[in-house]
Amino acid sequence: MKKNMGSTDKMIRLIIAAVIAILFYTNIISGTLAIVLGILAIVFALTSFINFCPLYTLFGINTCEVKK
């Protein structure tokens, strides 16, 4: 699996996942919306930790910095 996520992309995904978690634990979101956003937050966190997003490969996107 080749890395295709840069550090900025990883940070944005982790921030979004944290915001969703905070909204859930403060009961601002609930029900079906909380479940859908919770799954999205888990996917964002996992892809951030492994530096790979499967959707990026489908669309040909690579945000990883190129070292020269």
N, CA, C and O of each residue as an XYZ file, in Angstrom:
272
protein
N       0.835     -1.164      0.000
C       0.000      0.000      0.000
C       0.892      1.243      0.000
O       1.679      1.445      0.924
N       0.770      2.053     -1.009
C       1.583      3.244     -1.134
C       0.887      4.429     -0.472
O      -0.323      4.605     -0.612
N       1.661      5.243      0.252
C       1.096      6.414      0.904
C       0.542      7.375     -0.148
O       1.183      7.622     -1.170
N      -0.653      7.914      0.107
C      -1.205      8.911     -0.800
C      -1.847     10.080     -0.050
O      -2.640     10.828     -0.622
N      -1.503     10.235      1.230
C      -2.035     11.334      2.032
C      -0.903     12.141      2.647
O       0.022     11.589      3.242
N      -0.991     13.441      2.497
C      -0.011     14.339      3.082
C      -0.361     14.693      4.518
O      -1.431     14.332      5.009
N       0.527     15.390      5.183
C       0.330     15.712      6.597
C      -0.830     16.686      6.811
O      -1.555     16.565      7.799
N      -1.014     17.635      5.917
C      -2.125     18.578      6.051
C      -3.456     17.848      5.924
O      -4.382     18.101      6.695
N      -3.550     16.962      4.972
C      -4.760     16.172      4.766
C      -5.060     15.315      5.995
O      -6.215     15.202      6.405
N      -4.027     14.713      6.582
C      -4.198     13.898      7.773
C      -4.709     14.731      8.938
O      -5.610     14.302      9.659
N      -4.147     15.909      9.127
C      -4.559     16.773     10.236
C      -6.009     17.219     10.081
O      -6.758     17.237     11.058
N      -6.411     17.578      8.869
C      -7.788     18.003      8.627
C      -8.749     16.864      8.948
O      -9.782     17.087      9.580
N      -8.422     15.652      8.524
C      -9.273     14.491      8.792
C      -9.369     14.209     10.285
O     -10.450     13.898     10.785
N      -8.258     14.311     11.002
C      -8.284     14.061     12.441
C      -9.077     15.135     13.185
O      -9.771     14.834     14.156
N      -8.976     16.376     12.737
C      -9.749     17.461     13.358
C     -11.241     17.243     13.137
O     -12.038     17.416     14.059
N     -11.624     16.863     11.920
C     -13.034     16.601     11.629
C     -13.543     15.436     12.480
O     -14.650     15.496     13.015
N     -12.742     14.383     12.607
C     -13.137     13.237     13.427
C     -13.302     13.649     14.892
O     -14.234     13.202     15.562
N     -12.407     14.492     15.386
C     -12.494     14.954     16.776
C     -13.738     15.826     16.984
O     -14.410     15.706     18.009
N     -14.043     16.686     16.038
C     -15.226     17.538     16.152
C     -16.497     16.683     16.166
O     -17.415     16.948     16.943
N     -16.552     15.673     15.321
C     -17.714     14.781     15.311
C     -17.840     14.059     16.653
O     -18.943     13.926     17.183
N     -16.726     13.598     17.199
C     -16.750     12.921     18.501
C     -17.238     13.862     19.596
O     -18.029     13.460     20.450
N     -16.780     15.093     19.581
C     -17.214     16.068     20.586
C     -18.705     16.357     20.448
O     -19.418     16.437     21.449
N     -19.182     16.516     19.208
C     -20.609     16.762     18.988
C     -21.454     15.585     19.484
O     -22.547     15.783     20.016
N     -20.952     14.377     19.311
C     -21.684     13.196     19.778
C     -21.715     13.140     21.305
O     -22.776     12.931     21.892
N     -20.578     13.323     21.944
C     -20.516     13.188     23.400
C     -21.194     14.332     24.142
O     -21.523     14.184     25.319
N     -21.410     15.466     23.485
C     -22.147     16.573     24.098
C     -23.623     16.537     23.701
O     -24.367     17.475     23.989
N     -24.044     15.469     23.046
C     -25.443     15.247     22.635
C     -25.993     16.322     21.700
O     -27.194     16.593     21.702
N     -25.134     16.921     20.917
C     -25.590     17.875     19.908
C     -26.108     17.118     18.689
O     -27.056     17.558     18.038
N     -25.490     15.988     18.384
C     -25.991     15.125     17.326
C     -26.423     13.807     17.946
O     -25.815     13.331     18.905
N     -27.475     13.221     17.394
C     -27.950     11.940     17.918
C     -28.712     11.209     16.827
O     -28.957     11.752     15.750
N     -29.082      9.975     17.120
C     -29.869      9.192     16.189
C     -29.079      8.748     14.974
O     -27.887      8.451     15.057
N     -29.766      8.709     13.845
C     -29.165      8.237     12.601
C     -28.009      9.130     12.167
O     -26.994      8.636     11.676
N     -28.154     10.428     12.341
C     -27.073     11.353     11.974
C     -25.808     11.045     12.760
O     -24.710     11.078     12.204
N     -25.948     10.749     14.034
C     -24.786     10.430     14.867
C     -24.114      9.139     14.396
O     -22.888      9.035     14.395
N     -24.920      8.164     13.998
C     -24.349      6.899     13.528
C     -23.576      7.111     12.232
O     -22.453      6.627     12.091
N     -24.173      7.833     11.284
C     -23.525      8.076      9.992
C     -22.247      8.893     10.174
O     -21.204      8.551      9.616
N     -22.325      9.956     10.942
C     -21.132     10.782     11.168
C     -20.084     10.047     11.989
O     -18.888     10.270     11.800
N     -20.510      9.172     12.899
C     -19.571      8.376     13.679
C     -18.781      7.416     12.798
O     -17.572      7.258     12.963
N     -19.472      6.782     11.869
C     -18.776      5.894     10.928
C     -17.803      6.697     10.077
O     -16.676      6.262      9.842
N     -18.233      7.863      9.618
C     -17.352      8.737      8.827
C     -16.123      9.143      9.645
O     -15.010      9.159      9.120
N     -16.315      9.466     10.913
C     -15.191      9.846     11.777
C     -14.213      8.699     11.955
O     -13.000      8.911     11.947
N     -14.728      7.486     12.116
C     -13.857      6.315     12.267
C     -13.048      6.095     10.992
O     -11.851      5.814     11.054
N     -13.702      6.221      9.833
C     -12.990      6.046      8.560
C     -11.921      7.124      8.401
O     -10.799      6.830      7.990
N     -12.267      8.372      8.726
C     -11.285      9.454      8.638
C     -10.084      9.185      9.534
O      -8.943      9.386      9.117
N     -10.327      8.737     10.756
C      -9.226      8.477     11.683
C      -8.359      7.321     11.197
O      -7.132      7.409     11.226
N      -8.992      6.238     10.751
C      -8.219      5.083     10.269
C      -7.372      5.430      9.054
O      -6.199      5.061      8.992
N      -7.950      6.135      8.092
C      -7.178      6.483      6.902
C      -6.043      7.453      7.244
O      -4.998      7.442      6.593
N      -6.248      8.278      8.250
C      -5.179      9.185      8.673
C      -4.011      8.425      9.285
O      -2.851      8.762      9.046
N      -4.315      7.405     10.071
C      -3.258      6.654     10.733
C      -2.475      5.752      9.787
O      -1.296      5.490     10.022
N      -3.110      5.275      8.724
C      -2.396      4.399      7.795
C      -1.873      5.150      6.569
O      -1.238      4.551      5.701
N      -2.138      6.460      6.494
C      -1.645      7.318      5.404
C      -2.117      6.871      4.028
O      -1.425      7.091      3.033
N      -3.275      6.254      3.963
C      -3.772      5.749      2.689
C      -5.286      5.903      2.629
O      -5.995      5.527      3.562
N      -5.776      6.459      1.520
C      -7.209      6.601      1.291
C      -7.564      5.864      0.000
O      -7.098      6.247     -1.073
N      -8.382      4.814      0.088
C      -8.745      4.056     -1.115
C      -9.459      4.903     -2.171
O      -9.277      4.672     -3.367
N     -10.257      5.864     -1.755
C     -10.948      6.713     -2.738
C      -9.976      7.572     -3.536
O     -10.220      7.880     -4.702
N      -8.875      7.956     -2.902
C      -7.875      8.741     -3.619
C      -7.301      7.959     -4.798
O      -7.022      8.535     -5.849
N      -7.124      6.651     -4.626
C      -6.580      5.853     -5.727
C      -7.581      5.764     -6.877
O      -7.186      5.757     -8.043
N      -8.866      5.695     -6.556
C      -9.885      5.641     -7.604
C      -9.921      6.915     -8.444
O     -10.121      6.870     -9.658
N      -9.724      8.057     -7.774
C      -9.783      9.342     -8.468
C      -8.411      9.866     -8.879
O      -8.326     10.927     -9.498
N      -7.352      9.162     -8.558
C      -6.007      9.568     -8.952
C      -5.463     10.742     -8.152
O      -4.647     11.512     -8.658
N      -5.906     10.886     -6.912
C      -5.476     11.998     -6.068
C      -4.316     11.533     -5.190
O      -4.317     10.409     -4.688
N      -3.331     12.406     -5.012
C      -2.203     12.122     -4.141
C      -1.805     13.421     -3.466
O      -1.312     14.332     -4.132
N      -2.008     13.527     -2.152
C      -1.650     14.738     -1.422
C      -0.333     14.588     -0.665
O       0.069     15.484      0.078
N       0.326     13.467     -0.855
C       1.595     13.208     -0.199
C       2.681     14.083     -0.818
O       2.765     14.217     -2.039
N       3.509     14.676      0.041
C       4.582     15.540     -0.438
C       5.638     14.722     -1.158
O       6.000     13.629     -0.723
N       6.122     15.258     -2.253
C       7.172     14.597     -3.039
C       8.503     15.162     -2.610
O       8.707     16.376     -2.650
N       9.418     14.292     -2.197
C      10.751     14.734     -1.797
C      11.675     14.699     -3.004
O      11.744     13.709     -3.732
N      12.379     15.803     -3.197
C      13.312     15.881     -4.343
C      14.732     16.018     -3.869
O      15.650     16.097     -4.686
